[in-house]
Amino acid sequence: MDDVDKLLLPEINLETDDIIMNIAVKKDYSKIEDLNERKEEFINDLRDFIEEFDQTEESLEFMKYYDDF
């Protein structure tokens, strides 16, 4: 992870009424010439990321934050 910290990665800040998410993108999407295809690839990668996170212990630990309320 230290190597990633040293890179200048493109970032995006997403905000809805319920969530603020800051994302640094490691994948190089520049090889996809068509803008719509590039966007679709990025959105698919976001969905995969969420699915992966859903299967982790960290997702449960994160939700335990609300146990004390």
CHARMM-style PDB file with segment names, atoms N, HN, CA, C and O in Angstrom:
ATOM      1  N   MET     1       0.819  -1.201   0.000  1.00  0.00      PROA
ATOM      2  CA  MET     1       0.000   0.000   0.000  1.00  0.00      PROA
ATOM      3  C   MET     1       0.858   1.258   0.000  1.00  0.00      PROA
ATOM      4  O   MET     1       0.410   2.305  -0.467  1.00  0.00      PROA
ATOM      5  N   ASP     2       2.068   1.177   0.508  1.00  0.00      PROA
ATOM      6  HN  ASP     2       2.432   0.326   0.887  1.00  0.00      PROA
ATOM      7  CA  ASP     2       2.946   2.340   0.530  1.00  0.00      PROA
ATOM      8  C   ASP     2       3.227   2.856  -0.874  1.00  0.00      PROA
ATOM      9  O   ASP     2       3.309   4.067  -1.084  1.00  0.00      PROA
ATOM     10  N   ASP     3       3.378   1.937  -1.853  1.00  0.00      PROA
ATOM     11  HN  ASP     3       3.312   0.954  -1.683  1.00  0.00      PROA
ATOM     12  CA  ASP     3       3.619   2.351  -3.232  1.00  0.00      PROA
ATOM     13  C   ASP     3       2.439   3.137  -3.774  1.00  0.00      PROA
ATOM     14  O   ASP     3       2.625   4.115  -4.497  1.00  0.00      PROA
ATOM     15  N   VAL     4       1.227   2.721  -3.433  1.00  0.00      PROA
ATOM     16  HN  VAL     4       1.075   1.926  -2.846  1.00  0.00      PROA
ATOM     17  CA  VAL     4       0.026   3.417  -3.898  1.00  0.00      PROA
ATOM     18  C   VAL     4      -0.035   4.811  -3.297  1.00  0.00      PROA
ATOM     19  O   VAL     4      -0.455   5.754  -3.967  1.00  0.00      PROA
ATOM     20  N   ASP     5       0.376   4.954  -2.051  1.00  0.00      PROA
ATOM     21  HN  ASP     5       0.717   4.188  -1.507  1.00  0.00      PROA
ATOM     22  CA  ASP     5       0.341   6.258  -1.389  1.00  0.00      PROA
ATOM     23  C   ASP     5       1.238   7.280  -2.087  1.00  0.00      PROA
ATOM     24  O   ASP     5       0.987   8.482  -2.005  1.00  0.00      PROA
ATOM     25  N   LYS     6       2.278   6.811  -2.770  1.00  0.00      PROA
ATOM     26  HN  LYS     6       2.482   5.834  -2.837  1.00  0.00      PROA
ATOM     27  CA  LYS     6       3.226   7.709  -3.427  1.00  0.00      PROA
ATOM     28  C   LYS     6       2.761   8.125  -4.822  1.00  0.00      PROA
ATOM     29  O   LYS     6       3.297   9.080  -5.385  1.00  0.00      PROA
ATOM     30  N   LEU     7       1.785   7.435  -5.384  1.00  0.00      PROA
ATOM     31  HN  LEU     7       1.350   6.659  -4.926  1.00  0.00      PROA
ATOM     32  CA  LEU     7       1.311   7.733  -6.729  1.00  0.00      PROA
ATOM     33  C   LEU     7       0.336   8.898  -6.727  1.00  0.00      PROA
ATOM     34  O   LEU     7      -0.376   9.132  -5.751  1.00  0.00      PROA
ATOM     35  N   LEU     8       0.317   9.619  -7.829  1.00  0.00      PROA
ATOM     36  HN  LEU     8       0.896   9.429  -8.622  1.00  0.00      PROA
ATOM     37  CA  LEU     8      -0.702  10.637  -8.029  1.00  0.00      PROA
ATOM     38  C   LEU     8      -1.845   9.966  -8.774  1.00  0.00      PROA
ATOM     39  O   LEU     8      -1.773   9.751  -9.984  1.00  0.00      PROA
ATOM     40  N   LEU     9      -2.883   9.644  -8.047  1.00  0.00      PROA
ATOM     41  HN  LEU     9      -2.940   9.819  -7.064  1.00  0.00      PROA
ATOM     42  CA  LEU     9      -4.014   8.938  -8.620  1.00  0.00      PROA
ATOM     43  C   LEU     9      -5.179   9.892  -8.825  1.00  0.00      PROA
ATOM     44  O   LEU     9      -5.385  10.806  -8.027  1.00  0.00      PROA
ATOM     45  N   PRO    10      -5.949   9.680  -9.905  1.00  0.00      PROA
ATOM     46  CA  PRO    10      -7.145  10.500 -10.056  1.00  0.00      PROA
ATOM     47  C   PRO    10      -8.124  10.193  -8.933  1.00  0.00      PROA
ATOM     48  O   PRO    10      -8.263   9.042  -8.519  1.00  0.00      PROA
ATOM     49  N   GLU    11      -8.790  11.209  -8.451  1.00  0.00      PROA
ATOM     50  HN  GLU    11      -8.677  12.144  -8.787  1.00  0.00      PROA
ATOM     51  CA  GLU    11      -9.728  11.045  -7.345  1.00  0.00      PROA
ATOM     52  C   GLU    11     -11.079  11.616  -7.729  1.00  0.00      PROA
ATOM     53  O   GLU    11     -11.186  12.528  -8.549  1.00  0.00      PROA
ATOM     54  N   ILE    12     -12.104  11.054  -7.113  1.00  0.00      PROA
ATOM     55  HN  ILE    12     -12.018  10.313  -6.447  1.00  0.00      PROA
ATOM     56  CA  ILE    12     -13.459  11.560  -7.294  1.00  0.00      PROA
ATOM     57  C   ILE    12     -14.146  11.555  -5.937  1.00  0.00      PROA
ATOM     58  O   ILE    12     -13.981  10.621  -5.152  1.00  0.00      PROA
ATOM     59  N   ASN    13     -14.908  12.593  -5.667  1.00  0.00      PROA
ATOM     60  HN  ASN    13     -15.042  13.352  -6.304  1.00  0.00      PROA
ATOM     61  CA  ASN    13     -15.680  12.688  -4.433  1.00  0.00      PROA
ATOM     62  C   ASN    13     -17.148  12.573  -4.819  1.00  0.00      PROA
ATOM     63  O   ASN    13     -17.670  13.395  -5.572  1.00  0.00      PROA
ATOM     64  N   LEU    14     -17.806  11.547  -4.295  1.00  0.00      PROA
ATOM     65  HN  LEU    14     -17.383  10.880  -3.683  1.00  0.00      PROA
ATOM     66  CA  LEU    14     -19.213  11.317  -4.595  1.00  0.00      PROA
ATOM     67  C   LEU    14     -20.029  11.622  -3.351  1.00  0.00      PROA
ATOM     68  O   LEU    14     -19.650  11.254  -2.240  1.00  0.00      PROA
ATOM     69  N   GLU    15     -21.149  12.297  -3.550  1.00  0.00      PROA
ATOM     70  HN  GLU    15     -21.457  12.596  -4.453  1.00  0.00      PROA
ATOM     71  CA  GLU    15     -21.988  12.637  -2.407  1.00  0.00      PROA
ATOM     72  C   GLU    15     -23.459  12.455  -2.757  1.00  0.00      PROA
ATOM     73  O   GLU    15     -23.930  12.913  -3.798  1.00  0.00      PROA
ATOM     74  N   THR    16     -24.173  11.774  -1.861  1.00  0.00      PROA
ATOM     75  HN  THR    16     -23.791  11.402  -1.015  1.00  0.00      PROA
ATOM     76  CA  THR    16     -25.624  11.665  -1.943  1.00  0.00      PROA
ATOM     77  C   THR    16     -26.178  12.219  -0.632  1.00  0.00      PROA
ATOM     78  O   THR    16     -25.424  12.745   0.186  1.00  0.00      PROA
ATOM     79  N   ASP    17     -27.476  12.105  -0.432  1.00  0.00      PROA
ATOM     80  HN  ASP    17     -28.089  11.678  -1.097  1.00  0.00      PROA
ATOM     81  CA  ASP    17     -28.059  12.552   0.833  1.00  0.00      PROA
ATOM     82  C   ASP    17     -27.544  11.724   2.009  1.00  0.00      PROA
ATOM     83  O   ASP    17     -27.523  12.207   3.141  1.00  0.00      PROA
ATOM     84  N   ASP    18     -27.130  10.490   1.755  1.00  0.00      PROA
ATOM     85  HN  ASP    18     -27.146  10.097   0.835  1.00  0.00      PROA
ATOM     86  CA  ASP    18     -26.758   9.565   2.824  1.00  0.00      PROA
ATOM     87  C   ASP    18     -25.269   9.269   2.943  1.00  0.00      PROA
ATOM     88  O   ASP    18     -24.804   8.881   4.015  1.00  0.00      PROA
ATOM     89  N   ILE    19     -24.522   9.443   1.875  1.00  0.00      PROA
ATOM     90  HN  ILE    19     -24.899   9.758   1.004  1.00  0.00      PROA
ATOM     91  CA  ILE    19     -23.127   8.990   1.862  1.00  0.00      PROA
ATOM     92  C   ILE    19     -22.237  10.012   1.169  1.00  0.00      PROA
ATOM     93  O   ILE    19     -22.611  10.603   0.156  1.00  0.00      PROA
ATOM     94  N   ILE    20     -21.058  10.203   1.736  1.00  0.00      PROA
ATOM     95  HN  ILE    20     -20.755   9.723   2.559  1.00  0.00      PROA
ATOM     96  CA  ILE    20     -19.977  10.920   1.058  1.00  0.00      PROA
ATOM     97  C   ILE    20     -18.840   9.914   0.911  1.00  0.00      PROA
ATOM     98  O   ILE    20     -18.392   9.318   1.891  1.00  0.00      PROA
ATOM     99  N   MET    21     -18.386   9.736  -0.310  1.00  0.00      PROA
ATOM    100  HN  MET    21     -18.749  10.220  -1.106  1.00  0.00      PROA
ATOM    101  CA  MET    21     -17.342   8.743  -0.567  1.00  0.00      PROA
ATOM    102  C   MET    21     -16.226   9.393  -1.385  1.00  0.00      PROA
ATOM    103  O   MET    21     -16.484  10.017  -2.414  1.00  0.00      PROA
ATOM    104  N   ASN    22     -14.990   9.242  -0.922  1.00  0.00      PROA
ATOM    105  HN  ASN    22     -14.780   8.734  -0.087  1.00  0.00      PROA
ATOM    106  CA  ASN    22     -13.818   9.711  -1.646  1.00  0.00      PROA
ATOM    107  C   ASN    22     -13.126   8.491  -2.240  1.00  0.00      PROA
ATOM    108  O   ASN    22     -12.787   7.550  -1.523  1.00  0.00      PROA
ATOM    109  N   ILE    23     -12.918   8.513  -3.548  1.00  0.00      PROA
ATOM    110  HN  ILE    23     -13.192   9.277  -4.130  1.00  0.00      PROA
ATOM    111  CA  ILE    23     -12.365   7.361  -4.240  1.00  0.00      PROA
ATOM    112  C   ILE    23     -11.103   7.776  -4.989  1.00  0.00      PROA
ATOM    113  O   ILE    23     -11.106   8.762  -5.726  1.00  0.00      PROA
ATOM    114  N   ALA    24     -10.035   7.026  -4.797  1.00  0.00      PROA
ATOM    115  HN  ALA    24     -10.033   6.225  -4.199  1.00  0.00      PROA
ATOM    116  CA  ALA    24      -8.827   7.164  -5.603  1.00  0.00      PROA
ATOM    117  C   ALA    24      -8.807   5.971  -6.557  1.00  0.00      PROA
ATOM    118  O   ALA    24      -8.950   4.824  -6.132  1.00  0.00      PROA
ATOM    119  N   VAL    25      -8.630   6.248  -7.832  1.00  0.00      PROA
ATOM    120  HN  VAL    25      -8.513   7.180  -8.176  1.00  0.00      PROA
ATOM    121  CA  VAL    25      -8.726   5.217  -8.857  1.00  0.00      PROA
ATOM    122  C   VAL    25      -7.326   4.755  -9.253  1.00  0.00      PROA
ATOM    123  O   VAL    25      -6.506   5.550  -9.713  1.00  0.00      PROA
ATOM    124  N   LYS    26      -7.062   3.457  -9.069  1.00  0.00      PROA
ATOM    125  HN  LYS    26      -7.728   2.812  -8.695  1.00  0.00      PROA
ATOM    126  CA  LYS    26      -5.761   2.887  -9.407  1.00  0.00      PROA
ATOM    127  C   LYS    26      -5.706   2.387 -10.849  1.00  0.00      PROA
ATOM    128  O   LYS    26      -4.634   2.375 -11.453  1.00  0.00      PROA
ATOM    129  N   LYS    27      -6.821   1.983 -11.397  1.00  0.00      PROA
ATOM    130  HN  LYS    27      -7.692   1.993 -10.905  1.00  0.00      PROA
ATOM    131  CA  LYS    27      -6.851   1.408 -12.736  1.00  0.00      PROA
ATOM    132  C   LYS    27      -6.678   2.505 -13.794  1.00  0.00      PROA
ATOM    133  O   LYS    27      -7.203   3.609 -13.653  1.00  0.00      PROA
ATOM    134  N   ASP    28      -5.937   2.181 -14.845  1.00  0.00      PROA
ATOM    135  HN  ASP    28      -5.510   1.284 -14.960  1.00  0.00      PROA
ATOM    136  CA  ASP    28      -5.733   3.106 -15.953  1.00  0.00      PROA
ATOM    137  C   ASP    28      -6.811   2.853 -17.006  1.00  0.00      PROA
ATOM    138  O   ASP    28      -6.758   1.862 -17.735  1.00  0.00      PROA
ATOM    139  N   TYR    29      -7.772   3.741 -17.077  1.00  0.00      PROA
ATOM    140  HN  TYR    29      -7.816   4.546 -16.485  1.00  0.00      PROA
ATOM    141  CA  TYR    29      -8.875   3.608 -18.031  1.00  0.00      PROA
ATOM    142  C   TYR    29      -8.555   4.262 -19.375  1.00  0.00      PROA
ATOM    143  O   TYR    29      -9.395   4.247 -20.275  1.00  0.00      PROA
ATOM    144  N   SER    30      -7.387   4.822 -19.528  1.00  0.00      PROA
ATOM    145  HN  SER    30      -6.704   4.834 -18.798  1.00  0.00      PROA
ATOM    146  CA  SER    30      -7.047   5.537 -20.754  1.00  0.00      PROA
ATOM    147  C   SER    30      -6.947   4.627 -21.975  1.00  0.00      PROA
ATOM    148  O   SER    30      -7.016   5.099 -23.110  1.00  0.00      PROA
ATOM    149  N   LYS    31      -6.788   3.343 -21.747  1.00  0.00      PROA
ATOM    150  HN  LYS    31      -6.732   2.959 -20.825  1.00  0.00      PROA
ATOM    151  CA  LYS    31      -6.687   2.402 -22.867  1.00  0.00      PROA
ATOM    152  C   LYS    31      -8.044   2.169 -23.537  1.00  0.00      PROA
ATOM    153  O   LYS    31      -8.103   1.628 -24.642  1.00  0.00      PROA
ATOM    154  N   ILE    32      -9.118   2.568 -22.886  1.00  0.00      PROA
ATOM    155  HN  ILE    32      -9.070   3.007 -21.989  1.00  0.00      PROA
ATOM    156  CA  ILE    32     -10.459   2.444 -23.458  1.00  0.00      PROA
ATOM    157  C   ILE    32     -10.769   3.772 -24.147  1.00  0.00      PROA
ATOM    158  O   ILE    32     -11.031   4.776 -23.485  1.00  0.00      PROA
ATOM    159  N   GLU    33     -10.736   3.770 -25.462  1.00  0.00      PROA
ATOM    160  HN  GLU    33     -10.523   2.954 -26.000  1.00  0.00      PROA
ATOM    161  CA  GLU    33     -10.867   5.019 -26.216  1.00  0.00      PROA
ATOM    162  C   GLU    33     -12.269   5.603 -26.172  1.00  0.00      PROA
ATOM    163  O   GLU    33     -12.425   6.817 -26.040  1.00  0.00      PROA
ATOM    164  N   ASP    34     -13.283   4.769 -26.280  1.00  0.00      PROA
ATOM    165  HN  ASP    34     -13.156   3.783 -26.387  1.00  0.00      PROA
ATOM    166  CA  ASP    34     -14.661   5.249 -26.296  1.00  0.00      PROA
ATOM    167  C   ASP    34     -15.070   5.693 -24.897  1.00  0.00      PROA
ATOM    168  O   ASP    34     -14.989   4.918 -23.944  1.00  0.00      PROA
ATOM    169  N   LEU    35     -15.507   6.937 -24.778  1.00  0.00      PROA
ATOM    170  HN  LEU    35     -15.573   7.567 -25.553  1.00  0.00      PROA
ATOM    171  CA  LEU    35     -15.849   7.517 -23.479  1.00  0.00      PROA
ATOM    172  C   LEU    35     -16.962   6.747 -22.782  1.00  0.00      PROA
ATOM    173  O   LEU    35     -16.885   6.509 -21.577  1.00  0.00      PROA
ATOM    174  N   ASN    36     -17.990   6.355 -23.520  1.00  0.00      PROA
ATOM    175  HN  ASN    36     -18.053   6.548 -24.499  1.00  0.00      PROA
ATOM    176  CA  ASN    36     -19.092   5.613 -22.909  1.00  0.00      PROA
ATOM    177  C   ASN    36     -18.656   4.231 -22.436  1.00  0.00      PROA
ATOM    178  O   ASN    36     -19.097   3.770 -21.384  1.00  0.00      PROA
ATOM    179  N   GLU    37     -17.799   3.572 -23.198  1.00  0.00      PROA
ATOM    180  HN  GLU    37     -17.440   3.947 -24.053  1.00  0.00      PROA
ATOM    181  CA  GLU    37     -17.266   2.273 -22.774  1.00  0.00      PROA
ATOM    182  C   GLU    37     -16.390   2.436 -21.530  1.00  0.00      PROA
ATOM    183  O   GLU    37     -16.437   1.615 -20.613  1.00  0.00      PROA
ATOM    184  N   ARG    38     -15.597   3.501 -21.512  1.00  0.00      PROA
ATOM    185  HN  ARG    38     -15.560   4.167 -22.257  1.00  0.00      PROA
ATOM    186  CA  ARG    38     -14.741   3.781 -20.354  1.00  0.00      PROA
ATOM    187  C   ARG    38     -15.583   3.992 -19.110  1.00  0.00      PROA
ATOM    188  O   ARG    38     -15.283   3.457 -18.043  1.00  0.00      PROA
ATOM    189  N   LYS    39     -16.643   4.779 -19.257  1.00  0.00      PROA
ATOM    190  HN  LYS    39     -16.888   5.214 -20.124  1.00  0.00      PROA
ATOM    191  CA  LYS    39     -17.550   5.030 -18.131  1.00  0.00      PROA
ATOM    192  C   LYS    39     -18.191   3.729 -17.665  1.00  0.00      PROA
ATOM    193  O   LYS    39     -18.260   3.466 -16.464  1.00  0.00      PROA
ATOM    194  N   GLU    40     -18.659   2.916 -18.603  1.00  0.00      PROA
ATOM    195  HN  GLU    40     -18.603   3.129 -19.578  1.00  0.00      PROA
ATOM    196  CA  GLU    40     -19.285   1.639 -18.253  1.00  0.00      PROA
ATOM    197  C   GLU    40     -18.310   0.724 -17.505  1.00  0.00      PROA
ATOM    198  O   GLU    40     -18.691   0.064 -16.538  1.00  0.00      PROA
ATOM    199  N   GLU    41     -17.069   0.688 -17.950  1.00  0.00      PROA
ATOM    200  HN  GLU    41     -16.759   1.224 -18.735  1.00  0.00      PROA
ATOM    201  CA  GLU    41     -16.048  -0.120 -17.274  1.00  0.00      PROA
ATOM    202  C   GLU    41     -15.834   0.367 -15.842  1.00  0.00      PROA
ATOM    203  O   GLU    41     -15.732  -0.436 -14.914  1.00  0.00      PROA
ATOM    204  N   PHE    42     -15.766   1.685 -15.670  1.00  0.00      PROA
ATOM    205  HN  PHE    42     -15.848   2.337 -16.423  1.00  0.00      PROA
ATOM    206  CA  PHE    42     -15.580   2.254 -14.331  1.00  0.00      PROA
ATOM    207  C   PHE    42     -16.765   1.919 -13.430  1.00  0.00      PROA
ATOM    208  O   PHE    42     -16.574   1.518 -12.282  1.00  0.00      PROA
ATOM    209  N   ILE    43     -17.980   2.078 -13.938  1.00  0.00      PROA
ATOM    210  HN  ILE    43     -18.134   2.404 -14.871  1.00  0.00      PROA
ATOM    211  CA  ILE    43     -19.172   1.771 -13.148  1.00  0.00      PROA
ATOM    212  C   ILE    43     -19.209   0.291 -12.787  1.00  0.00      PROA
ATOM    213  O   ILE    43     -19.566  -0.060 -11.663  1.00  0.00      PROA
ATOM    214  N   ASN    44     -18.851  -0.569 -13.711  1.00  0.00      PROA
ATOM    215  HN  ASN    44     -18.561  -0.284 -14.625  1.00  0.00      PROA
ATOM    216  CA  ASN    44     -18.793  -2.005 -13.411  1.00  0.00      PROA
ATOM    217  C   ASN    44     -17.755  -2.296 -12.329  1.00  0.00      PROA
ATOM    218  O   ASN    44     -17.986  -3.121 -11.445  1.00  0.00      PROA
ATOM    219  N   ASP    45     -16.619  -1.618 -12.402  1.00  0.00      PROA
ATOM    220  HN  ASP    45     -16.432  -0.947 -13.120  1.00  0.00      PROA
ATOM    221  CA  ASP    45     -15.593  -1.797 -11.376  1.00  0.00      PROA
ATOM    222  C   ASP    45     -16.087  -1.316 -10.014  1.00  0.00      PROA
ATOM    223  O   ASP    45     -15.777  -1.929  -8.992  1.00  0.00      PROA
ATOM    224  N   LEU    46     -16.851  -0.227  -9.990  1.00  0.00      PROA
ATOM    225  HN  LEU    46     -17.103   0.270 -10.820  1.00  0.00      PROA
ATOM    226  CA  LEU    46     -17.442   0.251  -8.730  1.00  0.00      PROA
ATOM    227  C   LEU    46     -18.407  -0.788  -8.158  1.00  0.00      PROA
ATOM    228  O   LEU    46     -18.392  -1.063  -6.958  1.00  0.00      PROA
ATOM    229  N   ARG    47     -19.234  -1.354  -9.011  1.00  0.00      PROA
ATOM    230  HN  ARG    47     -19.246  -1.131  -9.985  1.00  0.00      PROA
ATOM    231  CA  ARG    47     -20.167  -2.394  -8.556  1.00  0.00      PROA
ATOM    232  C   ARG    47     -19.415  -3.599  -7.999  1.00  0.00      PROA
ATOM    233  O   ARG    47     -19.783  -4.137  -6.955  1.00  0.00      PROA
ATOM    234  N   ASP    48     -18.360  -4.020  -8.698  1.00  0.00      PROA
ATOM    235  HN  ASP    48     -18.062  -3.582  -9.546  1.00  0.00      PROA
ATOM    236  CA  ASP    48     -17.548  -5.140  -8.212  1.00  0.00      PROA
ATOM    237  C   ASP    48     -16.927  -4.816  -6.857  1.00  0.00      PROA
ATOM    238  O   ASP    48     -16.874  -5.665  -5.967  1.00  0.00      PROA
ATOM    239  N   PHE    49     -16.462  -3.583  -6.713  1.00  0.00      PROA
ATOM    240  HN  PHE    49     -16.505  -2.894  -7.436  1.00  0.00      PROA
ATOM    241  CA  PHE    49     -15.867  -3.151  -5.452  1.00  0.00      PROA
ATOM    242  C   PHE    49     -16.875  -3.253  -4.310  1.00  0.00      PROA
ATOM    243  O   PHE    49     -16.553  -3.749  -3.230  1.00  0.00      PROA
ATOM    244  N   ILE    50     -18.082  -2.785  -4.556  1.00  0.00      PROA
ATOM    245  HN  ILE    50     -18.343  -2.382  -5.433  1.00  0.00      PROA
ATOM    246  CA  ILE    50     -19.135  -2.833  -3.533  1.00  0.00      PROA
ATOM    247  C   ILE    50     -19.485  -4.276  -3.197  1.00  0.00      PROA
ATOM    248  O   ILE    50     -19.667  -4.614  -2.027  1.00  0.00      PROA
ATOM    249  N   GLU    51     -19.578  -5.120  -4.203  1.00  0.00      PROA
ATOM    250  HN  GLU    51     -19.429  -4.845  -5.153  1.00  0.00      PROA
ATOM    251  CA  GLU    51     -19.870  -6.538  -3.970  1.00  0.00      PROA
ATOM    252  C   GLU    51     -18.767  -7.196  -3.136  1.00  0.00      PROA
ATOM    253  O   GLU    51     -19.046  -7.972  -2.223  1.00  0.00      PROA
ATOM    254  N   GLU    52     -17.519  -6.877  -3.461  1.00  0.00      PROA
ATOM    255  HN  GLU    52     -17.293  -6.246  -4.204  1.00  0.00      PROA
ATOM    256  CA  GLU    52     -16.400  -7.416  -2.686  1.00  0.00      PROA
ATOM    257  C   GLU    52     -16.460  -6.941  -1.242  1.00  0.00      PROA
ATOM    258  O   GLU    52     -16.304  -7.731  -0.310  1.00  0.00      PROA
ATOM    259  N   PHE    53     -16.689  -5.646  -1.065  1.00  0.00      PROA
ATOM    260  HN  PHE    53     -16.816  -5.004  -1.821  1.00  0.00      PROA
ATOM    261  CA  PHE    53     -16.770  -5.082   0.281  1.00  0.00      PROA
ATOM    262  C   PHE    53     -17.889  -5.734   1.078  1.00  0.00      PROA
ATOM    263  O   PHE    53     -17.733  -5.997   2.270  1.00  0.00      PROA
ATOM    264  N   ASP    54     -18.993  -5.990   0.439  1.00  0.00      PROA
ATOM    265  HN  ASP    54     -19.120  -5.776  -0.529  1.00  0.00      PROA
ATOM    266  CA  ASP    54     -20.138  -6.624   1.096  1.00  0.00      PROA
ATOM    267  C   ASP    54     -19.776  -7.983   1.684  1.00  0.00      PROA
ATOM    268  O   ASP    54     -20.366  -8.409   2.677  1.00  0.00      PROA
ATOM    269  N   GLN    55     -18.826  -8.651   1.087  1.00  0.00      PROA
ATOM    270  HN  GLN    55     -18.346  -8.304   0.281  1.00  0.00      PROA
ATOM    271  CA  GLN    55     -18.441  -9.992   1.533  1.00  0.00      PROA
ATOM    272  C   GLN    55     -17.330  -9.986   2.594  1.00  0.00      PROA
ATOM    273  O   GLN    55     -16.899 -11.053   3.031  1.00  0.00      PROA
ATOM    274  N   THR    56     -16.875  -8.835   3.002  1.00  0.00      PROA
ATOM    275  HN  THR    56     -17.225  -7.969   2.647  1.00  0.00      PROA
ATOM    276  CA  THR    56     -15.752  -8.760   3.937  1.00  0.00      PROA
ATOM    277  C   THR    56     -16.222  -8.593   5.384  1.00  0.00      PROA
ATOM    278  O   THR    56     -17.342  -8.157   5.651  1.00  0.00      PROA
ATOM    279  N   GLU    57     -15.357  -8.945   6.274  1.00  0.00      PROA
ATOM    280  HN  GLU    57     -14.447  -9.299   6.057  1.00  0.00      PROA
ATOM    281  CA  GLU    57     -15.592  -8.721   7.699  1.00  0.00      PROA
ATOM    282  C   GLU    57     -15.630  -7.219   8.002  1.00  0.00      PROA
ATOM    283  O   GLU    57     -16.338  -6.774   8.906  1.00  0.00      PROA
ATOM    284  N   GLU    58     -14.860  -6.450   7.235  1.00  0.00      PROA
ATOM    285  HN  GLU    58     -14.285  -6.811   6.500  1.00  0.00      PROA
ATOM    286  CA  GLU    58     -14.824  -5.004   7.441  1.00  0.00      PROA
ATOM    287  C   GLU    58     -16.203  -4.370   7.271  1.00  0.00      PROA
ATOM    288  O   GLU    58     -16.531  -3.404   7.961  1.00  0.00      PROA
ATOM    289  N   SER    59     -17.015  -4.910   6.353  1.00  0.00      PROA
ATOM    290  HN  SER    59     -16.749  -5.694   5.793  1.00  0.00      PROA
ATOM    291  CA  SER    59     -18.347  -4.334   6.161  1.00  0.00      PROA
ATOM    292  C   SER    59     -19.207  -4.531   7.406  1.00  0.00      PROA
ATOM    293  O   SER    59     -19.983  -3.649   7.776  1.00  0.00      PROA
ATOM    294  N   LEU    60     -19.069  -5.686   8.048  1.00  0.00      PROA
ATOM    295  HN  LEU    60     -18.439  -6.402   7.747  1.00  0.00      PROA
ATOM    296  CA  LEU    60     -19.799  -5.915   9.297  1.00  0.00      PROA
ATOM    297  C   LEU    60     -19.262  -5.033  10.421  1.00  0.00      PROA
ATOM    298  O   LEU    60     -20.032  -4.460  11.191  1.00  0.00      PROA
ATOM    299  N   GLU    61     -17.964  -4.931  10.508  1.00  0.00      PROA
ATOM    300  HN  GLU    61     -17.338  -5.397   9.883  1.00  0.00      PROA
ATOM    301  CA  GLU    61     -17.351  -4.084  11.530  1.00  0.00      PROA
ATOM    302  C   GLU    61     -17.776  -2.628  11.345  1.00  0.00      PROA
ATOM    303  O   GLU    61     -18.026  -1.914  12.316  1.00  0.00      PROA
ATOM    304  N   PHE    62     -17.853  -2.208  10.114  1.00  0.00      PROA
ATOM    305  HN  PHE    62     -17.651  -2.788   9.325  1.00  0.00      PROA
ATOM    306  CA  PHE    62     -18.268  -0.838   9.821  1.00  0.00      PROA
ATOM    307  C   PHE    62     -19.693  -0.592  10.304  1.00  0.00      PROA
ATOM    308  O   PHE    62     -19.974   0.466  10.867  1.00  0.00      PROA
ATOM    309  N   MET    63     -20.570  -1.519  10.101  1.00  0.00      PROA
ATOM    310  HN  MET    63     -20.342  -2.379   9.643  1.00  0.00      PROA
ATOM    311  CA  MET    63     -21.963  -1.371  10.512  1.00  0.00      PROA
ATOM    312  C   MET    63     -22.134  -1.470  12.026  1.00  0.00      PROA
ATOM    313  O   MET    63     -23.121  -0.979  12.573  1.00  0.00      PROA
ATOM    314  N   LYS    64     -21.189  -2.096  12.696  1.00  0.00      PROA
ATOM    315  HN  LYS    64     -20.387  -2.495  12.252  1.00  0.00      PROA
ATOM    316  CA  LYS    64     -21.242  -2.171  14.170  1.00  0.00      PROA
ATOM    317  C   LYS    64     -21.096  -0.795  14.807  1.00  0.00      PROA
ATOM    318  O   LYS    64     -21.411  -0.623  15.984  1.00  0.00      PROA
ATOM    319  N   TYR    65     -20.632   0.168  14.056  1.00  0.00      PROA
ATOM    320  HN  TYR    65     -20.376   0.028  13.099  1.00  0.00      PROA
ATOM    321  CA  TYR    65     -20.546   1.550  14.551  1.00  0.00      PROA
ATOM    322  C   TYR    65     -21.897   1.988  15.120  1.00  0.00      PROA
ATOM    323  O   TYR    65     -21.949   2.715  16.112  1.00  0.00      PROA
ATOM    324  N   TYR    66     -22.977   1.549  14.497  1.00  0.00      PROA
ATOM    325  HN  TYR    66     -22.934   0.958  13.691  1.00  0.00      PROA
ATOM    326  CA  TYR    66     -24.311   1.996  14.876  1.00  0.00      PROA
ATOM    327  C   TYR    66     -24.908   1.203  16.040  1.00  0.00      PROA
ATOM    328  O   TYR    66     -26.023   1.497  16.471  1.00  0.00      PROA
ATOM    329  N   ASP    67     -24.203   0.223  16.544  1.00  0.00      PROA
ATOM    330  HN  ASP    67     -23.298  -0.016  16.193  1.00  0.00      PROA
ATOM    331  CA  ASP    67     -24.703  -0.558  17.666  1.00  0.00      PROA
ATOM    332  C   ASP    67     -24.859   0.260  18.939  1.00  0.00      PROA
ATOM    333  O   ASP    67     -25.700  -0.064  19.778  1.00  0.00      PROA
ATOM    334  N   ASP    68     -24.079   1.292  19.096  1.00  0.00      PROA
ATOM    335  HN  ASP    68     -23.396   1.555  18.414  1.00  0.00      PROA
ATOM    336  CA  ASP    68     -24.080   2.097  20.314  1.00  0.00      PROA
ATOM    337  C   ASP    68     -25.102   3.223  20.299  1.00  0.00      PROA
ATOM    338  O   ASP    68     -25.184   3.994  21.255  1.00  0.00      PROA
ATOM    339  N   PHE    69     -25.877   3.329  19.235  1.00  0.00      PROA
ATOM    340  HN  PHE    69     -25.810   2.703  18.458  1.00  0.00      PROA
ATOM    341  CA  PHE    69     -26.867   4.411  19.152  1.00  0.00      PROA
ATOM    342  C   PHE    69     -28.208   3.970  19.651  1.00  0.00      PROA
ATOM    343  OT1 PHE    69     -29.156   4.755  19.652  1.00  0.00      PROA
TER     344      PHE     69
END
